[in-house]
Amino acid sequence: MIKNVLLVSMILILSIGIAGCSTSETNTDEISTTEASDIATVNKINGEKAMEMMASGEPYTLIDVRTQAEYDEGHVEGALLLPVDQLETLASEQLKDKDAVILVYCRSGNRSAQASELLVELGYTNVYDFGGIVDWPGEIVI
Protein backbone atom coordinates (compact mmCIF):
# COMPACT_ATOMS: atom_id res chain seq x y z
CA MET A 1 0.00 0.00 0.00
CA ILE A 2 2.78 2.45 0.94
CA LYS A 3 4.64 1.55 -2.26
CA ASN A 4 1.52 2.33 -4.33
CA VAL A 5 1.03 5.71 -2.62
CA LEU A 6 4.71 6.52 -3.08
CA LEU A 7 4.61 5.48 -6.75
CA VAL A 8 1.49 7.57 -7.45
CA SER A 9 3.03 10.56 -5.64
CA MET A 10 6.22 10.29 -7.70
CA ILE A 11 4.26 10.07 -10.95
CA LEU A 12 2.19 13.09 -9.96
CA ILE A 13 5.28 15.14 -9.07
CA LEU A 14 6.99 14.18 -12.35
CA SER A 15 3.86 15.09 -14.34
CA ILE A 16 3.63 18.50 -12.70
CA GLY A 17 7.33 19.11 -13.23
CA ILE A 18 7.19 18.18 -16.90
CA ALA A 19 4.09 20.32 -17.51
CA GLY A 20 5.71 23.29 -15.77
CA CYS A 21 8.87 23.04 -17.87
CA SER A 22 7.23 22.78 -21.27
CA THR A 23 7.62 25.74 -23.61
CA SER A 24 6.00 26.88 -26.78
CA GLU A 25 8.17 27.12 -29.89
CA THR A 26 6.38 30.14 -31.36
CA ASN A 27 8.55 32.52 -33.37
CA THR A 28 7.47 36.04 -32.47
CA ASP A 29 10.29 37.77 -34.38
CA GLU A 30 11.66 39.15 -31.12
CA ILE A 31 8.29 40.53 -30.04
CA SER A 32 6.60 39.36 -26.89
CA THR A 33 3.34 40.64 -25.52
CA THR A 34 1.93 41.19 -22.08
CA GLU A 35 -1.75 41.46 -21.43
CA ALA A 36 -2.76 44.97 -20.32
CA SER A 37 -6.46 44.79 -21.08
CA ASP A 38 -9.00 42.61 -22.81
CA ILE A 39 -8.54 44.50 -26.07
CA ALA A 40 -4.84 45.22 -26.64
CA THR A 41 -1.45 44.19 -25.38
CA VAL A 42 1.96 45.75 -24.91
CA ASN A 43 4.50 44.46 -27.40
CA LYS A 44 7.91 44.06 -25.76
CA ILE A 45 10.77 44.41 -28.26
CA ASN A 46 14.48 45.15 -28.11
CA GLY A 47 16.32 48.20 -29.41
CA GLU A 48 17.39 46.46 -32.61
CA LYS A 49 13.79 45.61 -33.48
CA ALA A 50 12.76 49.21 -32.72
CA MET A 51 15.47 50.45 -35.10
CA GLU A 52 14.18 48.10 -37.81
CA MET A 53 10.64 49.40 -37.32
CA MET A 54 11.85 53.00 -37.47
CA ALA A 55 13.83 52.33 -40.65
CA SER A 56 10.96 50.51 -42.37
CA GLY A 57 9.32 53.68 -43.63
CA GLU A 58 6.08 52.87 -41.82
CA PRO A 59 4.72 55.70 -39.66
CA TYR A 60 5.37 55.60 -35.92
CA THR A 61 5.54 57.90 -32.90
CA LEU A 62 8.61 57.63 -30.69
CA ILE A 63 7.98 58.43 -27.01
CA ASP A 64 10.62 59.16 -24.34
CA VAL A 65 8.96 58.87 -20.91
CA ARG A 66 11.90 60.13 -18.83
CA THR A 67 12.20 63.55 -17.19
CA GLN A 68 13.06 66.76 -19.03
CA ALA A 69 16.54 66.75 -17.46
CA GLU A 70 17.21 63.18 -18.64
CA TYR A 71 15.90 64.00 -22.12
CA ASP A 72 18.17 67.06 -22.32
CA GLU A 73 21.22 64.90 -21.48
CA GLY A 74 20.56 62.80 -24.60
CA HIS A 75 17.69 61.10 -26.38
CA VAL A 76 16.84 59.11 -29.47
CA GLU A 77 16.46 61.46 -32.42
CA GLY A 78 12.84 62.34 -33.12
CA ALA A 79 11.59 61.30 -29.70
CA LEU A 80 8.64 63.15 -28.23
CA LEU A 81 9.08 63.81 -24.50
CA LEU A 82 6.04 62.64 -22.51
CA PRO A 83 7.21 62.02 -18.92
CA VAL A 84 5.53 58.99 -17.42
CA ASP A 85 4.11 61.01 -14.51
CA GLN A 86 2.35 63.32 -17.00
CA LEU A 87 1.53 60.73 -19.63
CA GLU A 88 -2.14 60.27 -18.89
CA THR A 89 -2.77 64.00 -19.37
CA LEU A 90 -0.40 64.53 -22.30
CA ALA A 91 -1.40 61.43 -24.27
CA SER A 92 -4.84 62.78 -25.19
CA GLU A 93 -3.22 66.03 -26.40
CA GLN A 94 -0.19 64.56 -28.20
CA LEU A 95 -1.28 61.09 -29.34
CA LYS A 96 -4.52 61.59 -31.25
CA ASP A 97 -4.51 58.31 -33.25
CA LYS A 98 -5.08 55.41 -30.86
CA ASP A 99 -4.22 52.89 -33.60
CA ALA A 100 -0.85 54.45 -34.53
CA VAL A 101 2.38 52.58 -33.84
CA ILE A 102 3.90 53.96 -30.64
CA LEU A 103 7.48 53.09 -29.64
CA VAL A 104 8.23 53.76 -25.95
CA TYR A 105 11.52 53.97 -24.06
CA CYS A 106 12.96 55.35 -20.82
CA ARG A 107 16.35 55.00 -19.12
CA SER A 108 16.40 51.34 -18.08
CA GLY A 109 13.02 49.86 -19.00
CA ASN A 110 10.94 50.28 -15.83
CA ARG A 111 9.14 53.49 -16.72
CA SER A 112 8.67 52.44 -20.34
CA ALA A 113 6.91 49.28 -19.13
CA GLN A 114 4.63 51.33 -16.86
CA ALA A 115 3.96 53.89 -19.60
CA SER A 116 3.23 51.21 -22.19
CA GLU A 117 0.73 49.50 -19.89
CA LEU A 118 -0.93 52.86 -19.22
CA LEU A 119 -1.18 53.65 -22.93
CA VAL A 120 -2.89 50.33 -23.58
CA GLU A 121 -5.27 50.97 -20.69
CA LEU A 122 -6.06 54.35 -22.31
CA GLY A 123 -7.03 52.54 -25.52
CA TYR A 124 -3.89 52.66 -27.65
CA THR A 125 -3.62 49.49 -29.68
CA ASN A 126 -0.09 49.37 -31.18
CA VAL A 127 2.25 50.03 -28.27
CA TYR A 128 5.84 48.74 -28.42
CA ASP A 129 8.07 48.96 -25.35
CA PHE A 130 11.75 48.72 -26.28
CA GLY A 131 13.09 49.31 -22.79
CA GLY A 132 15.88 51.67 -21.90
CA ILE A 133 18.11 54.10 -23.70
CA VAL A 134 21.04 52.45 -21.87
CA ASP A 135 20.59 49.51 -24.27
CA TRP A 136 19.86 51.61 -27.39
CA PRO A 137 22.16 50.45 -30.21
CA GLY A 138 21.83 53.65 -32.23
CA GLU A 139 22.85 57.27 -32.01
CA ILE A 140 21.86 59.58 -29.16
CA VAL A 141 21.30 63.30 -29.77
CA ILE A 142 21.48 66.20 -27.34
C-alpha positions as CSV (number, residue, x, y, z in Angstrom):
1,M,0.0,0.0,0.0
2,I,2.8,2.4,0.9
3,K,4.6,1.6,-2.3
4,N,1.5,2.3,-4.3
5,V,1.0,5.7,-2.6
6,L,4.7,6.5,-3.1
7,L,4.6,5.5,-6.8
8,V,1.5,7.6,-7.4
9,S,3.0,10.6,-5.6
10,M,6.2,10.3,-7.7
11,I,4.3,10.1,-11.0
12,L,2.2,13.1,-10.0
13,I,5.3,15.1,-9.1
14,L,7.0,14.2,-12.3
15,S,3.9,15.1,-14.3
16,I,3.6,18.5,-12.7
17,G,7.3,19.1,-13.2
18,I,7.2,18.2,-16.9
19,A,4.1,20.3,-17.5
20,G,5.7,23.3,-15.8
21,C,8.9,23.0,-17.9
22,S,7.2,22.8,-21.3
23,T,7.6,25.7,-23.6
24,S,6.0,26.9,-26.8
25,E,8.2,27.1,-29.9
26,T,6.4,30.1,-31.4
27,N,8.5,32.5,-33.4
28,T,7.5,36.0,-32.5
29,D,10.3,37.8,-34.4
30,E,11.7,39.1,-31.1
31,I,8.3,40.5,-30.0
32,S,6.6,39.4,-26.9
33,T,3.3,40.6,-25.5
34,T,1.9,41.2,-22.1
35,E,-1.8,41.5,-21.4
36,A,-2.8,45.0,-20.3
37,S,-6.5,44.8,-21.1
38,D,-9.0,42.6,-22.8
39,I,-8.5,44.5,-26.1
40,A,-4.8,45.2,-26.6
41,T,-1.4,44.2,-25.4
42,V,2.0,45.8,-24.9
43,N,4.5,44.5,-27.4
44,K,7.9,44.1,-25.8
45,I,10.8,44.4,-28.3
46,N,14.5,45.2,-28.1
47,G,16.3,48.2,-29.4
48,E,17.4,46.5,-32.6
49,K,13.8,45.6,-33.5
50,A,12.8,49.2,-32.7
51,M,15.5,50.4,-35.1
52,E,14.2,48.1,-37.8
53,M,10.6,49.4,-37.3
54,M,11.8,53.0,-37.5
55,A,13.8,52.3,-40.7
56,S,11.0,50.5,-42.4
57,G,9.3,53.7,-43.6
58,E,6.1,52.9,-41.8
59,P,4.7,55.7,-39.7
60,Y,5.4,55.6,-35.9
61,T,5.5,57.9,-32.9
62,L,8.6,57.6,-30.7
63,I,8.0,58.4,-27.0
64,D,10.6,59.2,-24.3
65,V,9.0,58.9,-20.9
66,R,11.9,60.1,-18.8
67,T,12.2,63.5,-17.2
68,Q,13.1,66.8,-19.0
69,A,16.5,66.8,-17.5
70,E,17.2,63.2,-18.6
71,Y,15.9,64.0,-22.1
72,D,18.2,67.1,-22.3
73,E,21.2,64.9,-21.5
74,G,20.6,62.8,-24.6
75,H,17.7,61.1,-26.4
76,V,16.8,59.1,-29.5
77,E,16.5,61.5,-32.4
78,G,12.8,62.3,-33.1
79,A,11.6,61.3,-29.7
80,L,8.6,63.1,-28.2
81,L,9.1,63.8,-24.5
82,L,6.0,62.6,-22.5
83,P,7.2,62.0,-18.9
84,V,5.5,59.0,-17.4
85,D,4.1,61.0,-14.5
86,Q,2.4,63.3,-17.0
87,L,1.5,60.7,-19.6
88,E,-2.1,60.3,-18.9
89,T,-2.8,64.0,-19.4
90,L,-0.4,64.5,-22.3
91,A,-1.4,61.4,-24.3
92,S,-4.8,62.8,-25.2
93,E,-3.2,66.0,-26.4
94,Q,-0.2,64.6,-28.2
95,L,-1.3,61.1,-29.3
96,K,-4.5,61.6,-31.2
97,D,-4.5,58.3,-33.2
98,K,-5.1,55.4,-30.9
99,D,-4.2,52.9,-33.6
100,A,-0.9,54.4,-34.5
101,V,2.4,52.6,-33.8
102,I,3.9,54.0,-30.6
103,L,7.5,53.1,-29.6
104,V,8.2,53.8,-26.0
105,Y,11.5,54.0,-24.1
106,C,13.0,55.3,-20.8
107,R,16.4,55.0,-19.1
108,S,16.4,51.3,-18.1
109,G,13.0,49.9,-19.0
110,N,10.9,50.3,-15.8
111,R,9.1,53.5,-16.7
112,S,8.7,52.4,-20.3
113,A,6.9,49.3,-19.1
114,Q,4.6,51.3,-16.9
115,A,4.0,53.9,-19.6
116,S,3.2,51.2,-22.2
117,E,0.7,49.5,-19.9
118,L,-0.9,52.9,-19.2
119,L,-1.2,53.7,-22.9
120,V,-2.9,50.3,-23.6
121,E,-5.3,51.0,-20.7
122,L,-6.1,54.3,-22.3
123,G,-7.0,52.5,-25.5
124,Y,-3.9,52.7,-27.6
125,T,-3.6,49.5,-29.7
126,N,-0.1,49.4,-31.2
127,V,2.3,50.0,-28.3
128,Y,5.8,48.7,-28.4
129,D,8.1,49.0,-25.4
130,F,11.7,48.7,-26.3
131,G,13.1,49.3,-22.8
132,G,15.9,51.7,-21.9
133,I,18.1,54.1,-23.7
134,V,21.0,52.5,-21.9
135,D,20.6,49.5,-24.3
136,W,19.9,51.6,-27.4
137,P,22.2,50.4,-30.2
138,G,21.8,53.6,-32.2
139,E,22.8,57.3,-32.0
140,I,21.9,59.6,-29.2
141,V,21.3,63.3,-29.8
142,I,21.5,66.2,-27.3
